[in-house]
């Protein structure tokens, strides 16, 4: 995965890791946080529409998805 595009657009800041010097620490810049927040606000109406259609409480669905994710991770080689 390359971080060149988000880095060039000013959405992330990369700094060398003080732990080993070979890896990088990556964090969203204020601009990156603003873009992420805007994307999330546009996604929320779709999420709310899906939740309204569920036959189960959203918390039950979230718990089932967490268990599914854990099961996939446990059986998938890294």
Beta strands, then each sheet from edge to edge (+ up, - down):
strand 1: 12-16
strand 2: 24-28
sheet 1: 1+ 2-
end
